[in-house]
Structure formats: structure tokens, C-alpha cells
Amino acid sequence: MVHIDTEVIGTVEGLHAIRQDWDRLLEACPYSTPFQAYEWQVAWWKRFGQGRLMTLAMRVAGRLCGLAPLFVNNNGEVLFIGSGISDYLGVLLEPSIEIAGAEAVFNHLAGYGGWGLCRLQDTMPSCALLAVKPSYGFKSVIVPGEICLCADLPPSVEAFRKRHGRTGGCGSRKAWRRLSNKGLKVEAAGNEAEAVSFLETLFRLHSKKWEAAGKSGVLQDQEIRAFHAETALGFQKRGELRLYRMLFEGKELAVLYGFALKNRLYAYLMGYDPDFSKLSPGILMLLSVAEDCITRGIAGI
């Protein structure tokens, strides 16, 4: 039976100290997501964290093999770092210790005081915690929620077009060519300056869409915007940011903000101009981005 040493990391400095091992673990876990990356988690904690940081670092023979990024909020609830604005959270565990690592998390929680409810929301279906029956009188309930689109893409654009068509439900190839002749094009942010500019457009279009419906969107708060600006630039340095702008007749029509990791595209947020809703900009953008990602080598299984 494998022996796992569990250490509690309670400071941002402690998280920074394991950054390289964290990156290696993210790569080693087959179902890891961008929302479990150092850049996303630490930026979230610094801006929105409250209570006690309680990240569990699990080591086998001194090597980091598991990471449970948890905290206890001021209401005595155990949560994943990133809860509320993230998707596909969970425990990072190398395949060789998945079950033992999940059990180690529950064992630690059972012996750790000061909390009353363990609410691990936004958990990915493959999270090992869901495969282990909690002991010590714990009860688990799976609550469905809204998550962003995560797409495994085929290995070629031709296979994608055969499966979906060029524009799916929003028109034919002829219609796509007609729109392209009017200046419809999709651009990817290639540097920091473009990333900042595209994000500003995303914030504006996202707000315009929700204001047209008489509601406020999730990007109204300045702190949220600052978080995404910081995080986007961090993922750009990793080479995993996927930020696209769609132009039509010289006007900014839509922006998609997402990530690419492990041959998967995560379409996290999109903003589009409601004045052009008849063009189905969301569908056009998703299909165009999918094809671009395939061309860039982000192929699915």
C-alpha cells in the first residue's frame, strides 16, 4: 500500500514555493483543467479568498503526486479555491494514487476541525473524490450546475466539417462565403496588447448583451474584470489562452475567451453584440475557433 504524506499549505507564499511541481502535476494528470492551474487558482485566492487557506499537498517519497486546493470560508464551509466563477474543479492526483489520494483528502478533513459543511461545487465528473465513498459519517450530494463548453476536437478540419458542416445550424457554406465577402473574419489575440484589447471588447459586448435583456452579467464588477485580465495574461505566457475577436463590416461582433489544455478547448465566456443576433454570432464564433484550434494542433481523441 502506497504511503502518502499530506502537508497543509496555508499561505500564498507556500503555493508559490510548489509552483514548478504544481505545473508538472497538472501535466501528469490526464483530466486536469485550466481552472486547476496555478495562474487561475492563486489569482482567485488573492482577489476573492476569505477564511483559511487549506491546500493539501500529497507526496509519495518526497514527490508531489496530489494537490487538493481547498479553503475554509468564514461560514465554516470547505470549498475548492475558485468556487463560484470556475468550472471543472477537483483534486489533482496522479493516476497511480487516485483512490488513495482521494481517501487521504477525506481522512484529513475528518481530523481537521473548524468547519461544518464540505461544499465542493463546480467539481468535474472525473474527480476522484466522487469515486470514493466518504467515511466518518460524511454524506455526499451531487448538485448539477452550469459549466462552460469543453470540446474534444477531431484531428482534422475536414473531419470537423464532415461532422458539423461549415456553419452548422446557421447557414450553408454559400452563406458563410457571402458573410466573408462582407468582411466577416475571426482574429486570435497574438500578444499581450491584443489580449488586453480583446478582453475590453469582451467586457463591453457581454455587458451590452445582458443590458439588452434587462439584466446584469457576470463581468460587471471591476474586481472580476481585473481577475480575468491578470489570468488571461498568465495563460498567454503558458501558451494556453484562446482569445478570439470576430469582425463584421469593420465592427466588433463577438469575442470568445477560452483556454486549450490536453487537446481540449474550453470556451469559458463569450460576448456578442445583440444588434447582430440574427447572424448567430455565437455559433459562427465557436465553429471558427474550433477549426482554428484544430489547425493549430489542438486535436481531440
N, C-alpha and C positions, 0 to 999 in steps of 0.2 A: 504494500500500500504506500502510495506516494506521501511524503511528509511536506506539508505546506506551512511555511512561516508567514504569518499575517502581521503587517505593520499598519498602524493608523497614521495617515498623513493629515495634519490639521492646519497647515498653512500653505499659502500660495508659493512661498519660497520652497517648501517641501515638494510641491508639484513640479516646480521648475527644475529642481535637482534631478528628477527622474525623466526629464523630457526626452532624452535620446532613447532610453529604454521604452518609454511610452510609444514613441514613433515606431520602434521595432515591433512592439507588441501589436499595435494597430495593423501593421502589415502582416503579421503572422496569423491573425485571427481571420478566418475566411469570410465571416459575416459582419465584420466591423463596418461602421458607417462614418461619414464626415462628422456627425454630431457627437461622436466619441473621441474626436481628435483633441489634442492639447489646445490648439488655437480656438476652438469653439468653447470648450469646457472652461478654460481659465478666464477667457474674456467674459463669459456669462457670470461666473462667480464674482469677479471683480465688480461687475456692474449691478447684479441683481441678487447675489448671495446674501443670506441673512441667517443668523444662528451659528451652529458649529459645523465646520468642515470635518468630514469623517470619511475620507477616501481610504479604501482598503487596498494596500499593495500586497500581493501574494507572490511569494518567492519559493522556488524549489532549488536547493543547493546554491542559494545566493542570487539566482537569476529571476528577474521579473517575468512571471508567467501569467499573472492575472491582475486586474485592476477593477475595483468597484468604486466609481466616483460618486460618493454619497455625501449627504449632509443632513443635519437635524435642524429643522427650522424653529422659529420662536414659538410655534404651536406644538412642539414636540413630535413632529412628523418626520420620518425618514424619507428622503426623496433623492432621486438622481439629480446631480448637477445638470442644469439645462432644462429642467422640467418647466413646462408651460409654453415655451416657444420652440422646442426641439421636436424632432421625430426620430424614431428608431434608436432609442437609447437602450442601455443594457450594460452588462458586465463584460469586460474584455477578458477572455480566457483562452489560452492556447488549447487546441483540441485534446491534447494529452491529459489535461486536468479539468476538463469542462465540468464533469459531475462533482468531482472532489472540490473544485474551486467554488461551485455554487453552494455546496454544503458548508464550506468554510465561511461563506458570507452569512448564511443563516446562523451558524454557530456563533459567529462574532456578535451578530445582532441580539441573539438570545442572552449573551452575557454583558451587553453594553446597556447601561441604564440611561435614564433621562429622555426617553421617547415613549410615545403611547401608540402611534399608528405608523405602519410602514406603507407608504403610498408610492409605489414605483410606477408612475404613469409614463406614457409615451414609450413603453417597452416594445422592442421588436419581437416578432413571433418566434425567432430563433434563439432568444435569450435563454441561457442555460438555467436561469432561476425558475423558468416556467416548467422545466423538465424534472425538477426536484420537488418532492413533497415536503413542505415545511414541517419541522418538528416543533417541539416545545409549545404546543398549543397554538401555533400560528395558523391563521386562516388566510387563504388567497382567493381573490376575486379578480377576474379579467374584465376590465371595463373598456369597451371599444371607443375609439376616438378618431379624429380626422388626422390623416397623415399625408405627407406630400407624395407625389408620384415618384416611384423608384422603378426604373426600366432597365431590364437586361436586354441589350440590343443584339441583333443578328450580326454575323461577321462581315456583311457586305451591304452596301446601299441597295444593290439590286434585290437582295433577299428582303430588305425592308420594304421597298416599293411594291414587290410582289405581294407582300403580306397586307400592306395598308393602302397602297395607291399613293400617288404623289401628294394629294391634298386630302385624302381620307373623305370624310363626310361633307367637306365644304367646297367641293368642286372637282372638276376634271383637270387633266394636265393642260388642256387648252385654256381653261380659266386661269390656271397658275401662270401660264405664259403671258396671258393678257395683263394680269396684275404686274408681272415682272416688267413688261414693256412700259408700264406707267410708273416705274421706279420702285416697285416693292423689292426690298432686299433685307438681308439679315447680316449683321456685323457682330463679331466677337470682340470683347474687350481684350486688347493685346498688351496693355501696360497699366501702371498704377493710375495715371491721369485719366485714361479711358474708363477704367473701373470706377473711379470716383464719379465721373460724369454720368455713366450709365446708371449708377445707383441713385444719383439725384433724380434722374428721369424716372426710375422705378418708383421712388417715393412720391413724385408728383402724379404720375399716372395712376398709381394704386389709390391715392387719396381721391383723385378725381372720379374714379370708378365707384368708390364707396359713397362719396358725397352725392353722386347722381342717384344713388339708391336711398339717400336719406340716412346713411349710417356712417360710422367711423371705422376705418380699417385698423389693421394691426400695426401699421407703420406710422401712426400719427405722433407717437411720443418721441421726443428728441433723444432720449436715452436709448431707445430701441434702435433708432437710426444710427446713432454713434456706435452701438454694438455691432451692427451689420457692416458698417464702414470698416471698423477695425478687423472684424473676422474675415471679410471678403479679401482684404489685402493680405492677411495671413495665409489664406488658401491659395491666393495667386502665387505667393512665394513657393508654396508646395507644388504648384502646377496642377491643382485640382479644382480651381474656380472655373465655373462655366457661366459667364455673364454675357448675355446677348441683347442687342437692340434691333428692333425692326423699324425700317423706314418705309413710308409710302407717300409718294408725291412730295418728297422733301420733308415730310412731317414725321416726328417720332410717334410711332404707332403702339409699340409694345416693348417691354423689357422682361426677360426671363433671368432669374437669379438662382443658380443651382451649383451643384458640385459633381465631380466624377471621381469614383473610387472603386477599385476592384471590378473594373469592366461594367460598372453600373452608373447610370445617370440619375441624379436626384434633382428633380425640378422643384426647388423649395418654395419659391414665390414668383408670381407674375403680376405685372401691372400692364393694363392696356387702356387706350383711350376709348371710352364708351361711345363717342361720336362715330366710331368706325366698327361698331359691334356686328354690323351686317356682314362684314368680311370674315367673321370668325377668327379674329387675330390670335386667340389662344391656341386653336388647333393648328393654324398656319405656323405659329412660332414653335410649338412642340415638335411638329414634324420636321421643320427645317433644322432645328437644333439637334434632333436625333440623327438626321443624316450627316450633319457636320461632325458630330461626335464619332460616328462610325468611320467617317473619312479620316479622322484624327487617330483612330486606332482604339477607341473605347468600344470593344466588341463584347457582346454578351455570350451566354452559354446556351 
